[in-house]
Amino acid sequence: MGAMDDLAERIAPHLSKAAAVTDAGSVKAGVVQRLEAILGGRFVGSHPMAGSEKNGLDAAQEDLFDGAACILTPTPRSLPSALTAIRNLWETVGCRVVELSAAAHDEAIARVSHLPHAAAAALVNAISLRAPGAEALAGGGYRDTTRIAASPPALWREIFLENKIGLLAGLEDFAIVLEDLKQMIRTDDAPALEAFLARAKETRDRQP
């Protein structure tokens, strides 16, 4: 995230008039504002919702984008030709393209991407706080819920701080839900606890 402004400044003098420029960053509002100021309407923000906790060429997947959502964040300044070119790019590699405002993107992605990463990291740290080494005994539940905690720390530090308003709101909601869960367990409220788990299962079962 932190490299984009400098890169945009460096490439701007060398672009043809017909060139379209996009990115693949996980936060959009600040990026779109800054890069549009440098590149004008030829820049249209993108965020393909695909990838893993791994990076580098060894982590490449030929079907990475097949069926994945890619969110485009055009503004009133976006050139129609640039938007069409960038939409075609993502559709050609297999993405399902969705358009949102940069602000709407950041609010939604804070909940479905940035909050899960924060929660996974917090879970790993919470487990090791009083039971260091317990992960050696873990099964699939630990691996499934903490996989993304293995993502590059420097990258996610930038993402968390770039989208801190949306992420903090998500963390506040998460804290409220955790307090509710603690109270159900503390008071042995079996019906409420089962209803809580059932709501989560029903919601998750609707996901592909």
C-alpha positions in Angstrom: 0.0 0.0 0.0 2.7 2.4 0.9 4.5 2.1 -2.4 1.7 3.1 -4.7 2.1 6.9 -4.6 5.7 6.8 -5.5 5.1 4.3 -8.3 2.3 6.4 -9.7 4.6 9.4 -9.8 7.3 7.5 -11.5 5.1 5.9 -14.2 2.9 9.0 -14.9 5.3 10.7 -17.3 5.7 7.6 -19.4 2.1 6.6 -20.0 0.4 6.9 -23.3 -2.8 8.9 -23.5 -4.7 5.7 -24.0 -3.3 3.9 -21.0 -5.5 2.7 -18.2 -4.0 2.1 -14.7 -5.3 0.0 -11.8 -4.1 -1.5 -8.6 -5.0 -4.6 -6.6 -4.9 -3.1 -3.1 -7.1 -4.1 -0.2 -8.1 -0.5 0.8 -9.5 1.9 -1.7 -10.6 5.4 -0.4 -7.2 6.9 0.3 -5.6 5.1 -2.6 -8.2 6.3 -5.1 -8.0 9.8 -3.9 -4.2 10.0 -4.0 -3.7 8.1 -7.3 -6.5 9.8 -9.1 -4.8 13.1 -8.2 -1.6 11.9 -9.9 -2.9 9.9 -12.8 -6.3 11.4 -13.4 -9.3 9.5 -14.8 -7.2 6.8 -16.3 -6.8 5.3 -12.8 -9.6 3.1 -11.6 -9.1 1.2 -8.4 -9.5 -2.6 -8.3 -9.5 -5.2 -5.5 -9.6 -8.9 -6.6 -10.9 -10.9 -3.6 -8.5 -13.8 -4.2 -5.2 -15.0 -2.7 -3.9 -16.8 0.3 -1.6 -16.2 3.3 1.4 -17.0 1.0 3.2 -14.7 -1.4 5.8 -14.9 -4.1 6.0 -16.8 -7.3 6.0 -20.2 -5.5 2.4 -19.4 -4.3 1.1 -18.7 -7.8 -2.1 -20.5 -8.8 -3.3 -20.7 -12.4 -7.0 -20.7 -11.3 -6.6 -18.0 -8.7 -9.2 -15.6 -10.1 -11.7 -18.2 -11.4 -15.1 -17.1 -10.0 -13.6 -14.6 -7.6 -15.2 -11.2 -7.0 -13.2 -8.3 -8.2 -14.4 -4.9 -6.9 -13.9 -1.8 -9.0 -14.2 1.6 -7.5 -14.7 4.2 -10.3 -15.4 7.8 -9.5 -17.1 10.6 -11.5 -13.6 11.4 -12.9 -13.0 7.9 -14.2 -12.7 7.7 -18.0 -15.2 5.3 -19.5 -12.5 3.9 -21.7 -10.3 3.1 -18.6 -13.2 1.6 -16.7 -14.1 -0.7 -19.7 -10.4 -1.8 -20.2 -10.0 -2.6 -16.5 -13.3 -4.4 -16.3 -12.3 -6.5 -19.4 -9.0 -7.3 -17.8 -10.5 -8.8 -14.7 -13.3 -10.6 -16.5 -10.7 -12.1 -18.9 -8.8 -13.7 -16.1 -12.1 -15.2 -14.6 -13.3 -12.6 -12.1 -16.9 -11.6 -11.4 -16.7 -7.8 -11.4 -18.7 -5.7 -8.9 -18.6 -1.9 -8.8 -18.7 0.0 -5.5 -17.7 3.4 -4.2 -14.3 3.5 -2.5 -16.0 4.2 0.8 -18.5 1.4 0.5 -15.7 -1.0 -0.5 -13.7 -0.1 2.6 -16.6 -0.5 4.9 -17.6 -3.9 3.5 -14.0 -5.3 3.2 -13.2 -4.1 6.7 -15.8 -6.7 7.9 -15.2 -9.6 5.5 -11.4 -9.4 5.1 -9.6 -7.1 7.5 -11.6 -8.1 10.6 -11.0 -11.8 10.0 -7.3 -11.2 9.7 -7.2 -9.2 12.9 -9.3 -11.8 14.7 -7.0 -14.7 13.5 -3.9 -12.8 14.7 -5.6 -12.0 18.0 -6.7 -15.7 18.4 -3.1 -17.0 17.9 -1.7 -14.5 20.3 -4.5 -15.2 22.9 -3.8 -19.0 22.7 -0.1 -18.5 23.1 -0.5 -16.1 26.0 -1.2 -18.8 28.6 -0.6 -22.0 26.7 2.6 -21.5 24.7 3.2 -24.5 22.4 -0.4 -25.6 22.5 -0.6 -25.3 18.8 1.5 -28.5 18.5 -1.6 -30.3 19.8 -4.1 -28.6 17.5 -6.2 -30.1 14.8 -8.2 -28.8 11.9 -10.1 -26.2 14.0 -7.0 -24.3 14.9 -5.6 -24.5 11.4 -8.8 -23.4 9.7 -9.4 -20.4 11.9 -5.8 -19.2 12.1 -4.5 -19.8 8.6 -4.5 -16.2 7.6 -2.6 -15.2 10.6 0.5 -16.5 8.7 0.1 -13.6 6.2 2.9 -11.1 5.7 2.9 -8.8 8.8 4.3 -5.7 7.1 1.5 -5.9 4.4 -1.3 -6.3 7.0 0.1 -3.5 9.2 -0.3 -1.1 6.3 -3.8 -2.4 5.5 -5.0 -2.2 9.1 -3.8 1.4 9.4 -5.0 2.5 6.0 -8.5 1.3 6.8 -8.5 1.9 10.5 -11.9 3.5 10.8 -13.7 0.6 9.2 -11.6 -2.0 11.1 -12.1 -0.3 14.4 -15.8 -0.3 13.9 -15.7 -4.0 13.1 -13.6 -4.7 16.1 -16.0 -2.9 18.3 -18.9 -5.1 17.1 -16.7 -8.2 17.5 -16.0 -7.2 21.1 -19.7 -6.8 21.8 -20.5 -10.2 20.4 -17.6 -11.8 22.4 -19.0 -10.2 25.6 -22.4 -11.6 24.8 -20.9 -15.0 24.2 -19.0 -14.8 27.5 -22.2 -14.0 29.4 -24.0 -16.9 27.9 -21.3 -19.3 29.0 -20.9 -17.6 32.4 -24.6 -18.0 33.2 -25.0 -21.5 31.6 -27.6 -20.1 29.3 -27.8 -23.1 27.1 -30.8 -22.0 24.9 -29.2 -18.7 24.1 -25.8 -20.3 23.4 -27.4 -22.8 21.0 -29.3 -20.1 19.2 -26.1 -18.1 18.9 -24.2 -21.0 17.4 -27.2 -21.8 15.1 -27.3 -18.3 13.7 -23.6 -18.5 13.0 -24.0 -21.9 11.3 -27.0 -20.7 9.2 -25.1 -17.6 8.0 -22.0 -19.5 7.2 -23.9 -22.3 5.4 -25.2 -19.7 3.0 -21.7 -18.8 1.8 -20.3 -20.6 -1.2 
